[in-house]
Amino acid sequence: MKYLPLMLLLSAPAFADSYPYVEWKWEQKYINSLHDKTVNHLRAGMKWGNAYIEAGPMTDGESFETGVKFKGRNWKFKMKWEGENTTSLKHKVETEIRYNFR
């Protein structure tokens, strides 16, 4: 949660056109076909235009995500930075580019 104030400060100018939301995410993790553990995330977030930012508690720690999405007639672009702070900070950057042949 120590990253939430920094993320909110960097996105503050866009808050005029934003709206808040709450999200619950439920994950079932497996190793091969055996259930390993269940992880729950509860995140509060803000969305404005094509961008969003969210953070909150999760099972055994905290989680956060921020990203952008753009769509055209035949294409879609998504990029996000997502992480969790349990015993150490684990994070990733994910980018998707999709083109539909219509």
C-alpha positions in Angstrom: 0.0 0.0 0.0 3.0 2.3 0.3 2.8 2.8 -3.6 -0.8 4.0 -3.5 -0.1 7.6 -2.5 2.6 7.9 -5.3 0.2 6.4 -7.9 -2.6 8.7 -6.8 -0.4 11.8 -6.9 0.9 11.0 -10.4 -2.7 10.7 -11.7 -4.2 13.6 -9.8 -4.7 16.0 -12.8 -7.0 13.5 -14.4 -9.3 13.0 -11.4 -11.7 15.8 -12.7 -13.1 13.4 -15.3 -12.8 10.2 -13.2 -15.1 7.9 -11.3 -14.4 5.5 -8.5 -15.1 1.7 -8.4 -14.6 -1.3 -6.2 -13.4 -4.7 -7.6 -13.2 -8.1 -6.1 -10.9 -10.7 -7.8 -10.9 -14.4 -6.9 -8.1 -16.7 -8.0 -7.8 -20.5 -7.7 -4.2 -21.5 -8.2 -3.1 -25.0 -9.2 0.1 -27.0 -9.6 -0.4 -29.6 -12.3 -4.0 -30.6 -11.5 -3.8 -30.2 -7.7 -5.4 -27.1 -6.0 -2.6 -25.1 -4.4 -4.3 -22.1 -2.9 -7.1 -19.5 -3.1 -6.3 -15.8 -3.3 -8.8 -13.0 -2.9 -8.2 -9.4 -3.9 -10.3 -6.4 -2.9 -9.3 -3.2 -4.8 -10.6 0.3 -4.9 -9.9 2.1 -8.1 -10.4 5.2 -10.2 -11.0 5.2 -14.0 -10.8 8.2 -16.3 -10.9 8.0 -20.1 -8.8 5.1 -21.2 -6.7 4.8 -18.0 -7.3 3.3 -14.6 -5.5 2.8 -11.2 -6.5 0.4 -8.4 -5.0 -0.9 -5.2 -6.1 -2.8 -2.0 -5.7 -5.7 0.3 -5.3 -9.3 -0.8 -4.8 -12.7 0.9 -1.4 -12.4 2.7 -0.6 -8.9 1.4 -1.5 -6.0 -0.9 -2.0 -5.7 -4.7 -2.2 -2.9 -7.2 -2.7 -2.3 -10.9 -2.6 0.6 -13.3 -3.0 0.6 -17.1 -4.5 2.0 -20.3 -6.7 0.6 -23.1 -7.3 2.0 -26.6 -9.6 0.6 -29.2 -10.0 1.2 -32.9 -12.3 -0.4 -35.5 -10.1 -3.4 -36.0 -7.5 -3.2 -33.3 -7.1 -3.0 -29.5 -4.1 -2.0 -27.4 -3.9 -2.8 -23.6 -0.9 -2.2 -21.3 -0.8 -2.6 -17.5 1.5 -2.8 -14.6 0.4 -5.2 -11.9 2.0 -6.2 -8.7 1.6 -7.7 -5.3 3.4 -7.2 -2.0 3.3 -10.3 0.1 6.7 -11.4 1.4 8.4 -9.4 -1.4 7.3 -7.1 -4.2 6.4 -9.1 -7.3 5.3 -7.2 -10.3 4.9 -7.4 -14.1 4.2 -5.3 -17.2 1.8 -6.8 -19.7 1.1 -5.5 -23.2 -1.5 -6.8 -25.6 -2.0 -5.8 -29.2 -4.9 -7.3 -31.1 -5.9 -6.9 -34.7 -9.2 -8.4 -36.0 -9.5 -9.4 -39.6 -13.0 -8.3 -40.6 
